[in-house]
């Protein structure tokens, strides 16, 4: 196994430390998969969605190419799979929903349908719904109207997963995608009408940040997904991290694995260290990143918002302290990442923070993303 060391060759003191870290990584199961999850509709009601930025979903935006260029000659023979949609834009919409779990119509309009009239999106969603590929769900907000969302049906999910699996064949991310898909189909997401599932604010914000990263020219992203708990609970007896999003970028001709952890300041710093920082570090220390995912190294982008207290920079400082020495970690304010993720907005674990301000210009010594990715 390249880059790994057999356990029987590790010094006893280091082995003891390694075992202690494995124990801590296995301590909690709140991010692990649960059997039957997603089989029943969610009925919990929560407070209205707190936007990262109240204007984000109202931006018009231009036409943006999906991470996989569906129009490139011969790029996606999988999209001609029997039973798939006939129109390229319909296929792009289904793949976008598949990669991001649940999508608002506003997201589809900005990132897939671009400058077309909003009625085009409505017609295509109705056509895909009539064809059995997706269903729609309406959120009822006390303020902000009734935003609509698209979710895949069993038919749509089956087609999209096979298309994604086939399109990764022969690519740098083939092993990663096959590991994420595993041997069992992904579960359908079912939502009851007139409810607000607890995960929706986090999912919306994660989708926005991930889609923005995926469209940055300097990153040349070839894979992006925001699946719920994308990895098995454990591998080789070690608990796996469960990133909120997974991307594969191409920087300087080399493929780089990027994880996104979107933090809403609802978890203690100690829990973050045990279930995130420690688990990511173990993937590297044990050579599991190469063995399981096909990448020797990776970067973890932590985007932070604090809707309850409004102090995201203080939260970043706390996460830095519990992630000291974890060279793969990068931190930033979620609102900055939602607009210009490639800009110099990223704190390393050892970057000094001298101000609690959320105004970017009040901070120095920040690095741009491309130059800040772990090689």
C-alpha positions as CSV (number, residue, x, y, z in Angstrom):
1,X,0.0,0.0,0.0
2,X,1.8,3.2,-1.1
3,X,2.4,5.7,1.6
4,X,1.3,3.4,4.5
5,X,3.2,1.5,7.2
6,X,2.3,-1.9,8.5
7,X,1.0,-1.8,12.1
8,X,3.6,-4.3,13.3
9,X,6.4,-1.9,12.2
10,X,5.1,1.2,14.1
11,X,6.9,1.9,17.3
12,X,4.9,1.0,20.4
13,X,4.5,4.6,21.7
14,X,3.2,5.7,18.3
15,X,1.0,2.6,18.1
16,X,-0.5,3.5,21.4
17,X,-1.2,7.0,20.3
18,X,-2.7,5.7,17.0
19,X,-5.0,3.3,18.9
20,X,-6.1,6.1,21.2
21,X,-7.0,8.2,18.2
22,X,-8.8,5.3,16.6
23,X,-10.8,4.9,19.8
24,X,-11.7,8.6,19.8
25,X,-12.7,8.4,16.1
26,X,-15.0,5.6,16.9
27,X,-16.5,7.2,19.9
28,X,-19.5,8.8,18.3
29,X,-22.0,7.5,15.7
30,X,-24.1,10.6,15.1
31,X,-22.6,11.0,11.6
32,X,-22.8,7.3,10.8
33,X,-25.3,5.7,8.5
34,X,-28.4,4.2,10.1
35,X,-30.2,1.3,8.6
36,X,-33.5,2.2,7.0
37,X,-32.6,5.9,6.9
38,X,-34.6,7.8,4.3
39,X,-37.2,5.0,4.0
40,X,-39.9,7.1,5.7
41,X,-40.9,10.7,5.1
42,X,-39.5,13.2,7.5
43,X,-42.2,15.0,9.6
44,X,-40.1,17.2,12.0
45,X,-40.8,20.9,11.7
46,X,-38.0,23.4,12.2
47,X,-37.5,27.2,12.1
48,X,-37.3,28.9,8.7
49,X,-34.2,28.6,6.7
50,X,-31.4,31.0,7.7
51,X,-29.7,32.0,4.5
52,X,-25.9,32.4,4.3
53,X,-26.7,35.6,2.5
54,X,-30.3,36.7,1.9
55,X,-29.6,37.6,-1.7
56,X,-27.9,34.4,-2.8
57,X,-30.8,32.6,-4.4
58,X,-32.1,35.7,-6.1
59,X,-29.0,36.2,-8.2
60,X,-29.7,35.6,-11.9
61,X,-26.3,34.3,-13.0
62,X,-25.4,33.2,-16.5
63,X,-25.3,29.9,-18.2
64,X,-22.9,27.6,-16.3
65,X,-21.6,24.2,-17.6
66,X,-22.2,21.3,-15.2
67,X,-19.0,19.7,-13.8
68,X,-19.4,17.0,-16.4
69,X,-19.7,18.7,-19.9
70,X,-22.7,16.8,-21.2
71,X,-22.3,18.3,-24.7
72,X,-18.7,17.3,-25.2
73,X,-18.5,14.7,-28.1
74,X,-18.3,11.3,-26.6
75,X,-17.9,12.6,-23.1
76,X,-20.8,10.8,-21.6
77,X,-22.0,7.8,-23.6
78,X,-23.7,6.8,-20.3
79,X,-26.3,9.5,-20.9
80,X,-27.6,7.5,-23.8
81,X,-28.5,4.6,-21.4
82,X,-31.8,3.1,-22.2
83,X,-34.6,4.9,-20.4
84,X,-32.8,8.2,-20.0
85,X,-34.3,11.6,-20.9
86,X,-33.9,12.6,-24.6
87,X,-33.0,16.3,-24.1
88,X,-29.4,17.2,-22.9
89,X,-30.7,19.8,-20.5
90,X,-33.1,17.3,-18.9
91,X,-30.2,15.0,-18.4
92,X,-28.1,17.8,-16.9
93,X,-30.9,18.6,-14.5
94,X,-31.3,15.0,-13.3
95,X,-27.5,14.6,-12.8
96,X,-27.4,17.9,-10.9
97,X,-30.2,16.7,-8.6
98,X,-28.5,13.3,-8.2
99,X,-25.2,14.9,-7.2
100,X,-26.8,17.4,-4.7
101,X,-29.5,15.1,-3.2
102,X,-32.3,17.7,-3.2
103,X,-32.3,21.0,-5.2
104,X,-34.4,24.1,-5.2
105,X,-35.8,25.4,-8.5
106,X,-33.7,28.5,-7.8
107,X,-30.5,26.4,-7.8
108,X,-31.5,24.7,-11.0
109,X,-32.3,28.1,-12.6
110,X,-28.9,29.5,-11.7
111,X,-26.6,26.6,-12.3
112,X,-28.3,24.6,-15.0
113,X,-30.9,26.6,-16.9
114,X,-29.0,30.0,-16.9
115,X,-30.5,32.8,-18.9
116,X,-33.5,30.9,-20.2
117,X,-36.9,32.2,-19.1
118,X,-38.1,30.8,-15.7
119,X,-41.1,29.2,-17.5
120,X,-38.6,26.9,-19.3
121,X,-37.5,25.4,-16.0
122,X,-41.1,24.9,-14.9
123,X,-42.0,23.1,-18.1
124,X,-39.0,20.8,-18.0
125,X,-39.6,19.9,-14.3
126,X,-43.3,19.1,-15.1
127,X,-42.2,17.0,-18.1
128,X,-39.6,15.1,-16.0
129,X,-42.2,14.6,-13.3
130,X,-44.7,13.3,-15.8
131,X,-42.1,10.9,-17.2
132,X,-41.5,9.5,-13.7
133,X,-37.9,10.8,-13.2
134,X,-38.5,13.2,-10.4
135,X,-41.0,14.5,-7.9
136,X,-41.4,18.0,-6.5
137,X,-41.9,19.3,-3.0
138,X,-42.9,22.8,-1.8
139,X,-41.6,24.4,1.4
140,X,-44.0,26.8,3.2
141,X,-42.0,29.6,4.8
142,X,-43.6,32.1,7.3
143,X,-41.7,34.7,5.2
144,X,-40.3,34.1,1.8
145,X,-43.1,32.3,0.0
146,X,-43.3,28.7,-1.1
147,X,-40.0,27.7,-2.7
148,X,-40.1,24.5,-4.7
149,X,-37.6,21.7,-4.8
150,X,-36.9,18.7,-7.1
151,X,-36.1,15.2,-5.8
152,X,-35.4,12.1,-7.8
153,X,-37.8,9.1,-7.9
154,X,-36.5,5.5,-7.9
155,X,-36.5,5.6,-11.7
156,X,-34.6,8.9,-11.9
157,X,-32.1,7.8,-9.2
158,X,-31.4,4.5,-10.8
159,X,-30.7,6.1,-14.2
160,X,-28.6,8.9,-12.7
161,X,-26.4,6.7,-10.5
162,X,-25.6,4.4,-13.4
163,X,-24.8,7.4,-15.6
164,X,-22.5,8.8,-12.9
165,X,-20.8,5.5,-12.4
166,X,-20.3,4.9,-16.1
167,X,-19.0,8.5,-16.7
168,X,-16.3,8.0,-14.1
169,X,-14.8,5.0,-15.8
170,X,-11.2,5.6,-16.7
171,X,-11.1,8.9,-14.9
172,X,-9.0,9.9,-11.9
173,X,-12.1,9.8,-9.7
174,X,-13.3,6.3,-10.8
175,X,-12.2,4.6,-7.6
176,X,-13.6,7.3,-5.4
177,X,-17.0,7.3,-7.1
178,X,-17.3,3.5,-7.1
179,X,-16.4,3.5,-3.4
180,X,-19.0,6.1,-2.7
181,X,-21.7,4.2,-4.7
182,X,-20.7,0.9,-3.1
183,X,-22.7,-2.3,-3.6
184,X,-26.1,-1.0,-2.7
185,X,-28.3,1.7,-4.3
186,X,-28.6,5.1,-2.6
187,X,-31.8,5.5,-0.7
188,X,-34.6,7.7,-1.9
189,X,-35.2,10.9,0.0
190,X,-38.9,11.2,0.8
191,X,-40.5,14.4,2.2
192,X,-44.0,14.8,3.6
193,X,-46.0,17.8,2.4
194,X,-46.2,20.9,4.5
195,X,-43.2,20.0,6.6
196,X,-39.7,21.5,6.9
197,X,-37.1,18.8,7.4
198,X,-34.4,19.7,9.9
199,X,-31.5,19.1,7.5
200,X,-32.8,21.6,4.8
201,X,-31.0,24.8,5.8
202,X,-27.7,22.9,6.1
203,X,-28.3,21.1,2.7
204,X,-29.2,24.3,0.9
205,X,-26.1,26.1,2.1
206,X,-23.9,23.2,1.3
207,X,-25.4,22.8,-2.2
208,X,-24.7,26.5,-2.8
209,X,-21.1,26.4,-1.7
210,X,-20.4,23.1,-3.5
211,X,-21.9,24.2,-6.8
212,X,-20.0,27.5,-6.6
213,X,-16.7,25.6,-6.1
214,X,-17.6,23.2,-8.9
215,X,-18.0,26.1,-11.4
216,X,-14.8,27.9,-10.7
217,X,-12.6,27.9,-13.8
218,X,-9.3,27.7,-11.8
219,X,-10.4,24.4,-10.2
220,X,-11.6,22.5,-13.2
221,X,-13.8,20.3,-11.1
222,X,-14.6,16.9,-12.7
223,X,-16.7,15.5,-9.8
224,X,-18.9,17.1,-7.2
225,X,-21.5,15.7,-4.8
226,X,-23.3,16.7,-1.6
227,X,-24.6,13.3,-0.6
228,X,-25.7,12.5,2.9
229,X,-23.1,10.3,4.6
230,X,-21.3,9.3,1.4
231,X,-19.0,6.7,2.9
232,X,-19.5,3.4,4.8
233,X,-19.5,3.7,8.6
234,X,-16.1,2.2,8.9
235,X,-13.2,0.7,6.9
236,X,-10.5,-1.6,8.2
237,X,-11.9,-1.1,11.7
238,X,-11.6,2.7,11.6
239,X,-14.6,5.1,11.6
240,X,-14.9,7.0,8.3
241,X,-15.5,10.7,8.2
242,X,-18.7,11.8,6.5
243,X,-18.0,14.9,4.5
244,X,-20.9,17.2,3.5
245,X,-19.5,17.4,0.0
246,X,-16.8,15.6,-2.1
247,X,-15.1,17.2,-5.1
248,X,-12.2,16.3,-7.4
249,X,-10.4,19.3,-8.8
250,X,-7.7,19.5,-11.5
251,X,-4.9,21.9,-10.6
252,X,-1.7,22.1,-12.6
253,X,-2.8,19.0,-14.5
254,X,-3.0,17.0,-11.3
255,X,-6.3,15.6,-9.8
256,X,-6.9,16.7,-6.2
257,X,-9.4,15.4,-3.7
258,X,-11.4,18.0,-1.8
259,X,-13.8,17.5,1.1
260,X,-16.2,20.1,2.3
261,X,-17.5,20.3,5.9
262,X,-20.2,23.0,6.3
263,X,-20.3,24.0,10.0
264,X,-23.3,25.8,11.4
265,X,-21.8,26.1,14.9
266,X,-24.2,23.4,16.3
267,X,-21.5,20.9,17.4
268,X,-18.9,21.3,20.2
269,X,-15.3,21.9,19.1
270,X,-14.4,18.6,20.9
271,X,-16.9,16.7,18.9
272,X,-15.7,18.3,15.7
273,X,-12.1,17.2,16.5
274,X,-13.2,13.6,17.3
275,X,-15.6,13.0,14.4
276,X,-14.0,15.1,11.7
277,X,-10.4,16.2,12.2
278,X,-9.2,12.9,13.8
279,X,-11.0,10.8,11.3
280,X,-9.5,12.7,8.3
281,X,-6.1,12.5,9.9
282,X,-6.4,8.7,10.3
283,X,-7.2,8.3,6.6
284,X,-3.8,9.7,5.9
285,X,-1.8,8.1,8.7
286,X,-3.1,4.6,7.8
287,X,-2.8,5.0,4.0
288,X,-6.6,4.5,3.7
289,X,-7.1,7.5,1.5
290,X,-5.0,5.9,-1.2
291,X,-6.3,2.4,-0.6
292,X,-10.0,3.3,-0.5
293,X,-10.4,6.5,-2.4
294,X,-7.4,6.5,-4.9
295,X,-5.8,9.7,-3.6
296,X,-2.7,10.0,-1.5
297,X,-3.7,13.4,0.0
298,X,-6.7,15.6,0.2
299,X,-7.9,19.0,1.5
300,X,-10.7,19.6,3.9
301,X,-12.5,22.9,3.4
302,X,-14.5,24.0,6.5
303,X,-17.1,26.7,5.7
304,X,-18.5,28.3,8.9
305,X,-21.7,30.1,9.6
306,X,-23.3,30.9,12.9
307,X,-26.9,31.7,12.4
308,X,-27.7,31.7,16.1
309,X,-25.0,33.9,17.5
310,X,-23.6,35.6,14.4
311,X,-19.9,35.0,15.4
312,X,-18.5,32.7,12.6
313,X,-14.9,34.0,13.0
314,X,-14.9,33.1,16.7
315,X,-16.1,29.7,15.7
316,X,-13.3,29.4,13.2
317,X,-10.8,30.2,15.9
318,X,-12.2,27.5,18.1
319,X,-12.0,24.9,15.3
320,X,-8.4,25.9,14.6
321,X,-7.5,25.2,18.1
322,X,-8.8,21.6,18.1
323,X,-7.4,21.0,14.6
324,X,-3.8,22.2,15.3
325,X,-1.3,20.1,13.4
326,X,-3.9,18.9,10.8
327,X,-2.3,20.3,7.7
328,X,-5.1,19.4,5.4
329,X,-7.7,21.6,7.1
330,X,-8.7,25.0,5.7
331,X,-11.4,27.3,7.3
332,X,-13.4,30.3,6.0
333,X,-16.6,32.2,6.6
334,X,-19.4,30.5,4.6
335,X,-20.6,33.7,3.1
336,X,-17.1,34.4,1.6
337,X,-17.0,30.9,0.1
338,X,-20.5,31.2,-1.4
339,X,-19.3,34.0,-3.6
340,X,-15.6,33.8,-4.2
341,X,-14.1,30.5,-3.0
342,X,-11.0,30.9,-5.1
343,X,-10.1,34.3,-3.5
344,X,-7.7,34.7,-0.6
345,X,-10.3,33.8,2.1
346,X,-8.8,30.7,3.7
347,X,-7.3,30.3,7.2
348,X,-4.9,27.4,7.9
349,X,-5.0,25.9,11.4
350,X,-2.0,28.1,12.3
351,X,-3.2,31.3,10.7
352,X,-3.5,34.0,13.4
353,X,-6.9,35.6,13.8
354,X,-6.7,39.1,15.2
355,X,-10.3,40.2,14.6
356,X,-13.8,38.7,15.0
357,X,-15.0,40.8,12.1
358,X,-16.8,39.1,9.1
359,X,-15.5,41.9,6.8
360,X,-12.8,40.2,4.7
361,X,-10.6,43.3,4.5
362,X,-10.2,43.2,8.3
363,X,-8.1,40.0,8.0
364,X,-4.6,39.5,6.6
365,X,-2.4,36.5,5.9
366,X,-5.2,34.6,4.1
367,X,-4.4,32.4,1.1
368,X,-6.1,31.7,-2.2
369,X,-7.7,28.3,-2.6
370,X,-5.7,27.0,-5.6
371,X,-2.3,27.8,-3.9
372,X,-3.7,26.5,-0.6
373,X,-4.8,23.0,-1.7
374,X,-2.8,20.1,-0.2
375,X,-0.7,18.8,-3.1
